[in-house]
Amino acid sequence: MGSIYQSIEILSKEKGIDPQIVLDAVKDAMLIAARKHFRSNEDYVADFNETSGAIELYAVKTVVEAVQDPVKEISVEDARRIDAAAAPGSQIRISKSTGALGRISAQTAKQVIFQKVREAERETIFQEYSGRVGELVNCTVKRVEGLDLIVDLGKTEARLPKKEQSRLESFSAGERVRCVIKLVDKSSKGPGVVVSRAAPELVMRLFEQEVPEIYDSTVLIKGCAREAGERTKIAVHSRDRDVDSVGACVGMKGMRVQSIIRELRGEKIDIIEYSEDPVVFATHALSPAKISRVTILDPVEKHMEVIVDDSQLSLAIGKKGQNVRLAAKLLGWRIDIKSEEEKRQEVESAMAALVAPGAPLSVLVDYGVSDKMVEKLLEAGIPTVEKLGSMTPEQLEEIQGIGPKMVERIQIAVNNYFNQLEGMPPVSEPLAEGESLAQSEAETGGQEAVDEASAAGVETQVATAEEEGLPVAEPQSGEDAAAGEESLEPAGDAIPVTESGDGLPVEANPAEAPAPDSGFENFDTASPESDRMNDKGYGSHDREQESEEQGG
């Protein structure tokens, strides 16, 4: 046990922790091993003997007049055998042999010592590296654990997770890499330090090393947005008007930026000039695309709209939206990119929305629809006459307060409105069931054209009869009219006639007979005295009477 203190000093130097922490850990391990070995509830205490360099174990008991708990109490007489100055109420230490603890107790003590040392080491690492987050460190790949890499920082190990690696990179054991410290966690089981190769801080630290103007703060890095293995956008600003910030970062013939690109295994880097004006900054951030104009939609929520030419739209958005995504991260604004054509269509749609798409329902008041009915239609969500005209009678009857008669009045009013717009006469016929008002408009116009043509034909026939001096039949209606229309069909065996010079009918040559659709009936041979019109057409004389009159 004499050399235990020397072992503690060596362990402390290796782990970089305070020797007192290791000594306290050894004392705690000694106490745990003693309780397991002696299997007693006595109070133990471990103390370091500086003279011998050993750790001594003692059982502590309280001196009392009358002993009630022999495990934790001792009588005055027994106490004074150990220490003559012992008095009631004082505590006395009874030496215990540590050589009898055994192998199992020693193993337990070893585990406790290692645990205490690890906790102390983790606390020491946390105190040292917690203030170095974002710092660039040189490390060596020590081993591979699954998809993660364990790297050696010198004093401790660090973890390089898969998500913190660039997809362009792959490392093997023993290879040296440069990383930035991402975070420090003292509660994790493994290494408490996490390093990264994918963080934007890596690019910033590399520029600080390669560009002297950034190191001496002549050029400032205002922001950096990165997608590891793809592209990085970094914004820089010069505090000296004579120093070009972008040119300083690029270097002579691009030597400075090319050195960083090689370190990042070929990752693309866009160096952008920073501006306080978000519009100018957005124009620079979206390079290499050319921006037509930028509009700030909401300065509080940081929302802007960018308009580009149709040919520049894909370039501004970038591959899978990468260019605009990185620009939005760099600015800290929400960016909406639109082409000139999309913006034009949007403006046209907005203008069309401002103009009412149709005539208001109030125009139907002049066509017999009451104001109350117009209000009901408006409440039902029918704002225009065009919307009303596209509805069927069944749909109108579903509206509360509208019955079949009111539907007919609405239909007539809508039809009269549309007819007036087209210069057609008003109608008074309701629509057929299932027919929309808009459909009836075209059909009504077509039917009126047919009716006008029929009326013209009838007037022509009447005028012809009056010129010939023949009687004209009165217009019929209803069933009589239908019967009259059927009687106009010519008989199959009829003999057509013509007129002579004195206006009397003369029998025509059958070979020269007019077509059956001439519209005239034959003379009735059974009624020679008949000289009037029957209800089927023009009457005729008997052939004998006809010949007598011709002879006379």
Backbone hydrogen bonds, N-H to C=O, Kabsch-Sander energy under -0.5 kcal/mol:
donor,donor_aa,acceptor,acceptor_aa,energy
4,I,1,M,-1.5
5,Y,53,G,-0.9
7,S,3,S,-1.7
8,I,4,I,-2.0
9,E,5,Y,-2.1
10,I,6,Q,-2.1
11,L,7,S,-2.4
12,S,8,I,-2.3
13,K,9,E,-1.9
14,E,10,I,-2.0
15,K,11,L,-2.2
16,G,12,S,-1.3
17,I,12,S,-1.7
21,I,18,D,-0.8
22,V,18,D,-1.3
23,L,19,P,-2.6
24,D,20,Q,-2.5
25,A,21,I,-1.7
26,V,22,V,-2.1
27,K,23,L,-2.2
28,D,24,D,-2.3
29,A,25,A,-2.1
30,M,26,V,-2.2
31,L,27,K,-2.0
32,I,28,D,-2.1
33,A,29,A,-2.3
34,A,30,M,-2.1
35,R,31,L,-2.1
36,K,32,I,-1.8
37,H,33,A,-2.1
38,F,34,A,-2.9
39,R,35,R,-1.3
43,D,60,V,-0.7
44,Y,42,E,-0.6
45,V,58,Y,-2.4
47,D,56,E,-2.7
49,N,47,D,-0.5
49,N,54,A,-3.6
50,E,48,F,-0.8
53,G,49,N,-2.5
54,A,49,N,-0.8
56,E,47,D,-3.3
56,E,54,A,-0.6
57,L,96,K,-0.7
58,Y,45,V,-2.5
59,A,94,I,-2.9
60,V,43,D,-3.6
61,K,92,I,-2.2
62,T,72,K,-2.4
63,V,90,S,-3.2
64,V,74,I,-2.6
67,V,65,E,-0.5
72,K,69,D,-0.9
73,E,69,D,-2.2
74,I,62,T,-2.6
76,V,64,V,-0.8
79,A,75,S,-2.2
80,R,76,V,-2.2
81,R,77,E,-1.0
82,I,78,D,-0.8
82,I,79,A,-0.6
83,D,79,A,-3.0
86,A,83,D,-1.8
89,G,63,V,-3.5
90,S,87,A,-2.0
92,I,61,K,-2.6
94,I,59,A,-2.8
95,S,93,R,-0.5
96,K,57,L,-2.6
101,L,98,T,-1.3
105,S,101,L,-0.6
106,A,102,G,-1.7
107,Q,103,R,-2.3
108,T,104,I,-2.3
109,A,105,S,-2.4
110,K,106,A,-2.0
111,Q,107,Q,-2.1
112,V,108,T,-2.3
113,I,109,A,-2.3
114,F,110,K,-2.5
115,Q,111,Q,-2.4
116,K,112,V,-2.5
117,V,113,I,-2.5
118,R,114,F,-2.6
119,E,115,Q,-2.4
120,A,116,K,-2.3
121,E,117,V,-2.8
122,R,118,R,-2.8
123,E,119,E,-2.1
124,T,120,A,-2.2
125,I,121,E,-2.5
126,F,122,R,-2.4
127,Q,123,E,-2.2
128,E,124,T,-1.7
129,Y,125,I,-2.9
130,S,126,F,-2.0
132,R,129,Y,-1.8
133,V,130,S,-0.6
134,G,181,I,-2.7
135,E,132,R,-2.0
137,V,179,C,-3.3
139,C,177,V,-2.6
140,T,152,D,-1.4
141,V,175,E,-2.8
142,K,150,I,-3.0
143,R,150,I,-1.7
145,E,148,D,-2.2
146,G,144,V,-0.5
148,D,145,E,-2.0
149,L,160,L,-2.0
150,I,143,R,-2.8
151,V,149,L,-0.6
151,V,158,A,-2.8
152,D,140,T,-2.9
153,L,151,V,-0.6
153,L,156,T,-2.8
154,G,156,T,-0.6
155,K,153,L,-0.6
158,A,151,V,-2.9
159,R,193,V,-2.7
160,L,149,L,-3.4
164,E,161,P,-0.7
165,Q,162,K,-1.7
169,E,166,S,-1.5
174,G,141,V,-3.3
175,E,172,S,-1.8
177,V,139,C,-2.6
179,C,137,V,-2.4
180,V,196,S,-2.1
181,I,135,E,-1.9
182,K,180,V,-0.5
182,K,194,V,-2.8
183,L,194,V,-1.5
185,D,192,G,-3.6
193,V,157,E,-0.6
194,V,183,L,-2.7
195,V,159,R,-2.3
196,S,180,V,-2.3
197,R,164,E,-3.1
198,A,164,E,-0.8
202,L,199,A,-1.2
203,V,199,A,-0.6
204,M,200,P,-1.8
205,R,201,E,-2.7
206,L,202,L,-2.2
207,F,203,V,-2.1
208,E,204,M,-1.9
209,Q,205,R,-1.7
210,E,206,L,-2.1
211,V,207,F,-2.6
214,I,211,V,-0.7
215,Y,211,V,-1.7
216,D,212,P,-2.3
217,S,214,I,-1.1
218,T,213,E,-1.7
219,V,213,E,-2.2
220,L,237,H,-3.4
222,K,220,L,-0.7
222,K,235,A,-2.3
223,G,235,A,-1.2
225,A,233,K,-2.9
227,E,231,R,-2.4
230,E,227,E,-2.5
231,R,227,E,-1.3
232,T,268,K,-1.8
233,K,225,A,-3.0
234,I,270,D,-2.7
235,A,223,G,-2.7
236,V,272,I,-2.7
237,H,220,L,-2.5
239,R,218,T,-2.9
243,V,240,D,-1.8
244,D,242,D,-0.5
245,S,243,V,-0.7
248,A,244,D,-2.3
249,C,245,S,-1.5
250,V,246,V,-2.0
251,G,247,G,-2.6
254,G,251,G,-2.0
255,M,252,M,-1.6
256,R,250,V,-0.7
257,V,250,V,-1.4
258,Q,254,G,-2.1
259,S,255,M,-1.7
260,I,256,R,-1.3
261,I,257,V,-2.3
262,R,258,Q,-2.2
263,E,259,S,-1.6
264,L,260,I,-1.7
265,R,262,R,-1.5
266,G,261,I,-3.0
267,E,261,I,-0.6
268,K,230,E,-1.4
270,D,232,T,-3.5
271,I,269,I,-0.6
272,I,234,I,-2.9
272,I,270,D,-0.6
274,Y,236,V,-2.9
281,F,277,D,-2.7
282,A,278,P,-2.4
283,T,279,V,-1.8
284,H,280,V,-2.0
285,A,281,F,-2.8
286,L,282,A,-1.8
287,S,284,H,-1.5
289,A,286,L,-1.7
291,I,289,A,-0.5
292,S,307,I,-2.1
293,R,307,I,-1.6
295,T,305,E,-3.2
297,L,295,T,-0.7
297,L,303,H,-1.7
298,D,303,H,-2.2
302,K,298,D,-0.8
303,H,298,D,-2.2
304,M,334,R,-2.9
305,E,295,T,-3.6
306,V,336,D,-3.3
307,I,293,R,-2.8
308,V,338,K,-2.2
309,D,290,K,-0.5
312,Q,309,D,-1.2
313,L,309,D,-0.7
313,L,310,D,-0.7
316,A,312,Q,-2.4
317,I,313,L,-2.2
318,G,314,S,-2.4
321,G,318,G,-1.9
322,Q,319,K,-1.5
323,N,317,I,-0.7
324,V,317,I,-1.5
325,R,321,G,-1.7
326,L,322,Q,-2.5
327,A,323,N,-2.0
328,A,324,V,-2.2
329,K,325,R,-1.8
330,L,326,L,-2.4
331,L,327,A,-2.4
332,G,328,A,-2.5
333,W,328,A,-0.8
334,R,302,K,-3.1
335,I,333,W,-0.6
336,D,304,M,-2.0
337,I,335,I,-0.5
338,K,306,V,-2.7
340,E,308,V,-1.1
343,K,339,S,-2.4
344,R,340,E,-2.3
345,Q,341,E,-2.4
346,E,342,E,-2.1
347,V,343,K,-2.4
348,E,344,R,-2.5
349,S,345,Q,-2.4
350,A,346,E,-2.1
351,M,347,V,-2.6
352,A,348,E,-2.6
353,A,349,S,-1.9
354,L,350,A,-1.2
355,V,351,M,-1.1
358,G,356,A,-2.1
361,L,383,P,-0.9
363,V,360,P,-1.4
364,L,361,L,-2.0
365,V,362,S,-1.4
366,D,363,V,-0.9
367,Y,364,L,-1.4
368,G,365,V,-1.3
369,V,364,L,-1.9
374,V,370,S,-1.9
375,E,371,D,-2.1
376,K,372,K,-2.1
377,L,373,M,-2.3
378,L,374,V,-2.2
379,E,375,E,-2.4
380,A,376,K,-1.6
381,G,378,L,-1.6
382,I,377,L,-2.0
385,V,359,A,-2.4
388,L,384,T,-1.8
389,G,385,V,-2.6
390,S,386,E,-1.0
391,M,388,L,-1.3
396,L,392,T,-1.9
397,E,393,P,-2.3
398,E,394,E,-0.8
399,I,396,L,-1.5
402,I,399,I,-1.6
403,G,401,G,-0.5
407,V,403,G,-2.2
408,E,404,P,-2.0
409,R,405,K,-2.0
410,I,406,M,-2.5
411,Q,407,V,-2.6
412,I,408,E,-2.5
413,A,409,R,-2.4
414,V,410,I,-2.6
415,N,411,Q,-2.5
416,N,412,I,-2.6
417,Y,413,A,-2.0
418,F,414,V,-2.3
419,N,415,N,-2.7
420,Q,416,N,-2.1
421,L,417,Y,-1.6
422,E,418,F,-1.4
423,G,420,Q,-0.8
424,M,419,N,-3.4
435,E,432,A,-1.8
437,L,391,M,-1.3
438,A,389,G,-3.1
440,S,436,S,-1.8
441,E,437,L,-1.0
442,A,438,A,-0.8
443,E,439,Q,-1.6
444,T,440,S,-2.9
445,G,441,E,-1.8
446,G,442,A,-2.0
447,Q,443,E,-2.5
448,E,444,T,-2.2
449,A,445,G,-1.4
450,V,446,G,-1.6
451,D,447,Q,-2.5
452,E,448,E,-2.4
453,A,449,A,-1.8
454,S,450,V,-2.2
455,A,451,D,-2.5
456,A,452,E,-2.0
457,G,453,A,-1.8
458,V,454,S,-2.2
459,E,455,A,-2.2
460,T,456,A,-1.6
461,Q,457,G,-1.9
462,V,458,V,-2.4
463,A,459,E,-2.2
464,T,460,T,-2.0
465,A,461,Q,-2.1
466,E,462,V,-2.2
467,E,463,A,-1.8
468,E,464,T,-1.4
469,G,466,E,-0.9
470,L,465,A,-2.2
480,D,477,S,-0.9
481,A,477,S,-0.7
482,A,478,G,-1.5
483,A,479,E,-2.5
484,G,480,D,-2.5
485,E,481,A,-2.1
486,E,482,A,-1.6
487,S,483,A,-1.7
488,L,484,G,-0.7
488,L,485,E,-0.6
489,E,486,E,-1.3
494,A,491,A,-0.6
498,T,506,V,-3.0
500,S,504,L,-3.8
503,G,500,S,-1.6
506,V,498,T,-4.7
508,A,496,P,-1.1
512,E,509,N,-1.4
513,A,510,P,-1.4
518,S,515,A,-1.4
519,G,516,P,-0.6
525,T,523,F,-0.7
527,S,524,D,-0.7
530,S,527,S,-1.4
534,N,537,G,-0.8
537,G,534,N,-1.0
542,D,528,P,-0.9
546,E,542,D,-2.0
547,S,543,R,-2.1
548,E,544,E,-2.6
549,E,545,Q,-2.1
550,Q,546,E,-1.6
551,G,547,S,-2.4
552,G,548,E,-2.8
